[in-house]
Amino acid sequence: MTKIVTFGEIMVRLEAPNYLKLIQTNKFDINYAGAEANVAVSLANYGMQTEYITCLPSNPIAERCIMALRGHKVGVNHILRSGKRMGIMYLETGSNARPSKVYYDREGSSIATIKSGSIDWRKILNNADWFHWTGITPALSEGAANECLSAIKTANKLGITVSCDINYRDNLWKYGKSATEVMSEMVKNCDIILGNEEDCEKVFGITPPNFNAKNTHGIIDQNIFINVGQQMMKKFPRCKKIVITLRGAINANHNTWGSILYNGKELIESRRYNITDIVDRVGSGDSFMGGLIFGLLHYKNDRKALEFATAASCLKHTLKGDFNWVTIQDVENLMNGDECGRVKR
């Protein structure tokens, strides 16, 4: 069975219920959230073998988190136990003209205090087929960045496919090094690169001509991004596919959603979804990545893989929490144009 390994931080997710602002609420809905864990959950839901690597303290909160991952059949046997705390994500779900807001309390978390050389990557990756990381991990600390780079280089030596989601978060880079400085060395060793319409610009200065995401009003011409794909592949020759998700934000409850894939030969465009009445968009990019990895491995067809990833992520917008609980059949039904909400008999 194909085995996928992911590495990053998982946090306690505390959400103000019922569209309340954080200053209004007296209670929180408790869940868990982390980009790389979200990818692992998606893949496990599709029946793939996964191993999630992180660093957690030894306390009941962390134990409950591990139980949640196990409940989704995610491998947790190599989680490092050290440090004093889990990071926390506070979420305020927006509505209509009021956007959602996320506040982090993750400084000094277990994975942020990880020391270089703490993880035996050769042992963990020995039987793996794929390694996935995101730009959030190297943003946490120099130690986390060094461990991530070590994993990438070990995967390269073992002939394992490496994917990354650039996932740039400006407010996380606080330890004196820039995302461009740190991530250039890491991304150059990746086979599959994912980003949104702004990630490539903010980290590597690569942007399509005359494009401003704020002026799209939910309508994006996907063809202009072939230039981004060409520039990224020139900068990172190892890259075989550059994938970009395209979100048009009409308001907090109504987005358009699509994606493109450039493989060096052609630009493939996905179906465009008009997503109204959004339940929760947090984690939707991770559900896309999980769907993309599954699609590339399962279908071995770029176009079908891209459509699977886009449909899986579209469905994630209908689910509370970071994890995407959908099945392969759920996604394929949407891909094949089945009516949403129709009762199956």
C-alpha positions as CSV (number, residue, x, y, z in Angstrom):
1,M,0.0,0.0,0.0
2,T,1.2,3.5,-0.9
3,K,2.4,5.4,2.2
4,I,2.4,9.1,2.7
5,V,4.3,10.9,5.4
6,T,3.5,14.5,6.5
7,F,5.3,16.8,9.0
8,G,4.1,19.9,10.8
9,E,2.3,21.3,13.8
10,I,-1.2,20.4,15.0
11,M,-3.0,22.9,17.3
12,V,-6.0,23.1,19.6
13,R,-8.7,24.8,17.6
14,L,-11.0,27.0,19.7
15,E,-13.9,28.4,17.7
16,A,-16.5,30.9,18.9
17,P,-19.8,29.2,18.1
18,N,-22.9,30.4,16.2
19,Y,-21.0,33.2,14.3
20,L,-20.2,35.0,17.5
21,K,-17.1,37.3,17.7
22,L,-14.5,36.2,20.2
23,I,-15.3,39.1,22.5
24,Q,-18.9,38.0,22.6
25,T,-18.5,34.3,23.5
26,N,-18.3,32.6,26.9
27,K,-17.5,29.1,25.4
28,F,-15.6,27.5,22.5
29,D,-16.1,24.6,20.2
30,I,-12.9,22.5,20.7
31,N,-11.3,20.7,17.8
32,Y,-7.8,20.2,16.3
33,A,-6.2,21.9,13.4
34,G,-2.9,21.7,11.4
35,A,-2.2,21.9,7.7
36,E,-0.2,18.7,7.4
37,A,-2.5,16.8,9.8
38,N,-5.4,17.9,7.7
39,V,-3.8,16.4,4.6
40,A,-3.0,13.1,6.4
41,V,-6.7,12.9,7.5
42,S,-8.0,13.4,4.0
43,L,-5.7,10.7,2.6
44,A,-6.6,8.3,5.4
45,N,-10.3,8.9,4.6
46,Y,-9.5,7.8,1.1
47,G,-8.0,4.5,2.3
48,M,-4.4,5.4,2.0
49,Q,-1.7,4.6,4.6
50,T,-0.5,7.8,6.3
51,E,2.1,8.7,9.0
52,Y,1.9,12.1,10.6
53,I,5.0,13.4,12.3
54,T,4.8,16.2,14.9
55,C,6.0,17.1,18.3
56,L,3.6,17.1,21.3
57,P,3.8,17.6,25.0
58,S,2.9,14.8,27.4
59,N,-0.4,16.0,28.8
60,P,-4.1,15.1,28.4
61,I,-4.8,17.7,25.7
62,A,-2.1,16.2,23.5
63,E,-3.4,12.6,24.3
64,R,-6.9,13.7,23.1
65,C,-5.4,15.1,19.9
66,I,-3.6,11.8,19.2
67,M,-6.9,9.9,19.8
68,A,-8.6,12.1,17.3
69,L,-5.9,11.4,14.7
70,R,-6.1,7.6,15.4
71,G,-9.9,7.9,15.0
72,H,-9.2,8.9,11.4
73,K,-6.8,6.0,10.9
74,V,-3.8,8.4,10.7
75,G,-0.5,6.8,11.8
76,V,0.9,8.4,14.9
77,N,3.6,6.0,16.0
78,H,6.5,8.4,15.4
79,I,5.1,11.5,17.1
80,L,7.9,13.0,19.2
81,R,6.9,13.8,22.8
82,S,8.7,16.8,24.2
83,G,8.1,20.5,25.0
84,K,5.5,22.0,27.3
85,R,2.5,23.0,25.3
86,M,0.4,22.7,22.1
87,G,-0.2,25.8,20.0
88,I,-3.7,27.3,20.0
89,M,-5.8,28.7,17.1
90,Y,-8.7,30.9,18.0
91,L,-11.3,31.1,15.2
92,E,-14.0,33.7,14.6
93,T,-16.3,32.6,11.8
94,G,-17.4,35.5,9.6
95,S,-20.7,36.2,7.9
96,N,-21.5,38.1,4.8
97,A,-19.5,41.4,4.8
98,R,-17.7,40.4,8.0
99,P,-14.7,38.1,7.2
100,S,-13.5,35.2,9.3
101,K,-10.5,35.9,11.6
102,V,-7.9,33.6,13.0
103,Y,-5.7,34.4,16.0
104,Y,-2.7,32.2,16.9
105,D,-1.1,31.5,20.3
106,R,1.6,29.1,19.2
107,E,4.9,30.7,20.4
108,G,6.9,28.3,22.5
109,S,4.8,25.3,21.4
110,S,6.4,21.8,21.4
111,I,7.3,21.8,17.7
112,A,8.6,25.4,17.8
113,T,11.1,24.3,20.4
114,I,12.2,21.2,18.6
115,K,16.0,20.7,18.3
116,S,17.7,19.8,15.0
117,G,18.4,16.1,14.7
118,S,15.5,15.1,17.0
119,I,13.8,12.9,14.3
120,D,15.3,9.9,12.6
121,W,14.0,10.7,9.1
122,R,15.7,7.7,7.4
123,K,13.9,5.3,9.6
124,I,10.5,7.1,9.2
125,L,10.8,7.5,5.4
126,N,12.4,4.2,4.7
127,N,9.2,2.6,3.3
128,A,7.4,5.8,2.3
129,D,6.3,6.8,-1.2
130,W,5.5,10.4,-0.6
131,F,6.5,13.2,1.8
132,H,4.5,16.4,2.2
133,W,5.2,19.6,4.1
134,T,3.9,23.2,4.1
135,G,5.5,26.6,4.5
136,I,3.9,26.9,7.9
137,T,6.4,24.5,9.5
138,P,9.7,26.4,8.6
139,A,8.0,29.6,9.7
140,L,7.6,28.4,13.3
141,S,11.3,28.3,14.3
142,E,14.8,27.7,13.0
143,G,14.7,24.2,14.6
144,A,11.5,23.3,12.9
145,A,12.9,24.6,9.6
146,N,16.0,22.5,9.9
147,E,14.1,19.4,10.7
148,C,11.8,19.9,7.7
149,L,14.8,20.5,5.4
150,S,16.4,17.3,6.8
151,A,13.2,15.4,6.0
152,I,13.2,16.8,2.4
153,K,16.8,15.9,1.7
154,T,16.4,12.4,3.2
155,A,13.3,11.9,1.0
156,N,15.3,13.0,-2.1
157,K,18.1,10.5,-1.3
158,L,15.5,7.7,-1.0
159,G,13.8,8.6,-4.2
160,I,10.5,9.7,-2.5
161,T,8.2,12.2,-4.2
162,V,8.2,15.5,-2.2
163,S,5.3,17.9,-2.3
164,C,4.9,21.3,-0.6
165,D,2.2,23.8,-0.1
166,I,3.8,27.3,0.0
167,N,1.1,28.4,2.5
168,Y,2.7,31.7,3.3
169,R,1.7,33.2,6.7
170,D,3.5,36.6,7.2
171,N,2.6,36.8,10.9
172,L,4.5,33.5,11.7
173,W,7.9,34.5,10.5
174,K,9.4,36.0,13.6
175,Y,12.8,34.4,14.3
176,G,14.9,36.7,12.1
177,K,14.9,34.9,8.7
178,S,12.6,35.6,5.8
179,A,10.4,33.0,4.0
180,T,12.3,33.6,0.8
181,E,15.7,33.0,2.5
182,V,14.6,29.8,4.2
183,M,12.1,28.3,1.7
184,S,14.1,28.7,-1.5
185,E,16.5,25.9,-0.4
186,M,13.5,23.7,0.6
187,V,11.3,24.2,-2.4
188,K,14.1,23.6,-4.9
189,N,14.0,19.9,-3.7
190,C,10.3,19.4,-4.3
191,D,8.5,17.6,-7.2
192,I,5.0,19.1,-6.7
193,I,4.4,22.7,-5.6
194,L,1.1,24.1,-4.5
195,G,0.2,27.7,-3.9
196,N,-2.7,30.2,-4.1
197,E,-2.7,33.1,-6.4
198,E,-0.6,35.2,-4.0
199,D,1.9,32.7,-2.4
200,C,4.3,32.7,-5.3
201,E,4.4,36.5,-5.4
202,K,4.9,37.0,-1.6
203,V,7.6,34.4,-1.2
204,F,9.4,34.3,-4.6
205,G,8.3,37.6,-6.3
206,I,6.6,35.6,-9.1
207,T,3.3,37.0,-10.3
208,P,1.2,37.0,-13.5
209,P,1.3,40.2,-15.4
210,N,-1.2,42.9,-14.3
211,F,-2.9,40.7,-11.7
212,N,-4.4,41.9,-8.4
213,A,-6.4,39.4,-6.5
214,K,-8.3,42.1,-4.7
215,N,-9.8,43.3,-8.0
216,T,-11.1,40.0,-9.3
217,H,-14.6,40.2,-7.7
218,G,-14.8,36.4,-7.8
219,I,-13.9,36.2,-11.5
220,I,-10.4,35.0,-12.3
221,D,-8.9,34.3,-15.7
222,Q,-7.0,31.1,-15.1
223,N,-5.0,31.4,-18.3
224,I,-2.9,34.2,-17.0
225,F,-1.3,31.8,-14.6
226,I,0.6,29.8,-17.2
227,N,3.3,32.5,-16.8
228,V,3.5,31.8,-13.1
229,G,4.0,28.1,-13.8
230,Q,6.7,28.8,-16.3
231,Q,8.6,31.1,-14.0
232,M,8.3,28.7,-11.0
233,M,9.7,25.8,-13.1
234,K,12.5,27.9,-14.4
235,K,13.4,28.9,-10.8
236,F,12.9,25.3,-9.5
237,P,13.9,22.9,-12.3
238,R,13.1,19.8,-10.2
239,C,9.4,20.7,-10.1
240,K,7.2,18.5,-12.3
241,K,3.9,20.2,-11.6
242,I,2.9,23.6,-10.2
243,V,-0.6,23.8,-9.0
244,I,-2.5,27.0,-8.0
245,T,-5.8,27.3,-6.2
246,L,-8.0,30.2,-7.3
247,R,-10.5,31.6,-4.8
248,G,-12.8,34.5,-5.7
249,A,-14.1,35.9,-2.4
250,I,-17.5,37.6,-3.0
251,N,-18.2,37.7,0.7
252,A,-17.6,35.5,3.8
253,N,-20.4,33.1,2.8
254,H,-20.0,33.1,-1.0
255,N,-16.8,32.2,-2.9
256,T,-15.9,30.9,-6.3
257,W,-13.4,28.1,-6.3
258,G,-11.2,26.5,-9.0
259,S,-7.6,25.5,-9.7
260,I,-5.0,25.1,-12.4
261,L,-2.1,22.7,-13.0
262,Y,0.9,23.4,-15.2
263,N,3.1,20.3,-16.0
264,G,5.6,22.0,-18.2
265,K,3.6,21.1,-21.4
266,E,0.1,22.3,-20.8
267,L,-2.1,24.3,-18.5
268,I,-5.0,22.3,-17.2
269,E,-8.0,24.1,-15.8
270,S,-10.5,22.6,-13.3
271,R,-14.2,23.1,-13.2
272,R,-15.2,26.3,-11.4
273,Y,-17.5,26.0,-8.4
274,N,-19.8,28.6,-7.1
275,I,-19.9,28.0,-3.3
276,T,-22.7,29.7,-1.5
277,D,-23.7,29.4,2.2
278,I,-20.1,28.4,3.3
279,V,-20.1,26.5,6.6
280,D,-16.3,26.6,7.2
281,R,-13.5,27.3,4.7
282,V,-10.6,26.8,7.2
283,G,-8.6,23.8,6.0
284,S,-10.0,23.9,2.5
285,G,-6.5,24.3,1.0
286,D,-5.3,21.3,2.9
287,S,-8.3,19.2,1.7
288,F,-7.3,20.3,-1.8
289,M,-3.7,19.0,-1.3
290,G,-5.0,15.8,0.2
291,G,-7.2,15.3,-2.9
292,L,-4.4,16.2,-5.2
293,I,-2.0,13.7,-3.7
294,F,-4.6,11.0,-3.8
295,G,-5.6,11.9,-7.4
296,L,-2.1,11.8,-8.7
297,L,-1.4,8.5,-7.1
298,H,-4.8,6.9,-7.8
299,Y,-5.8,8.1,-11.3
300,K,-2.3,8.8,-12.6
301,N,-3.9,11.5,-14.8
302,D,-3.3,15.2,-14.2
303,R,-6.7,16.4,-15.3
304,K,-8.7,13.9,-13.2
305,A,-6.4,14.4,-10.2
306,L,-7.0,18.2,-10.4
307,E,-10.8,17.7,-10.7
308,F,-10.8,15.4,-7.7
309,A,-8.8,17.8,-5.6
310,T,-11.0,20.7,-6.5
311,A,-14.2,18.8,-5.8
312,A,-12.9,17.5,-2.5
313,S,-12.0,21.0,-1.4
314,C,-15.4,22.3,-2.6
315,L,-17.1,19.8,-0.3
316,K,-14.8,20.7,2.6
317,H,-16.5,24.2,2.7
318,T,-19.7,22.4,3.8
319,L,-18.1,20.8,6.9
320,K,-17.3,22.2,10.4
321,G,-13.7,21.7,11.6
322,D,-10.4,21.5,9.8
323,F,-10.7,17.9,8.8
324,N,-12.4,16.9,5.5
325,W,-14.7,13.9,6.3
326,V,-15.7,13.1,2.8
327,T,-15.2,9.8,1.0
328,I,-14.0,9.0,-2.5
329,Q,-17.6,8.3,-3.6
330,D,-18.7,11.7,-2.2
331,V,-16.1,13.5,-4.3
332,E,-16.6,11.5,-7.5
333,N,-20.4,12.1,-7.3
334,L,-19.7,15.8,-7.3
335,M,-17.1,15.4,-10.1
336,N,-19.7,13.6,-12.2
337,G,-22.3,16.3,-11.7
338,D,-24.6,14.6,-9.3
339,E,-27.0,17.1,-7.6
340,C,-25.8,18.2,-4.2
341,G,-28.2,17.1,-1.5
342,R,-30.1,14.5,-3.6
343,V,-31.1,11.5,-1.6
344,K,-29.5,8.3,-2.7
345,R,-31.9,5.3,-2.8
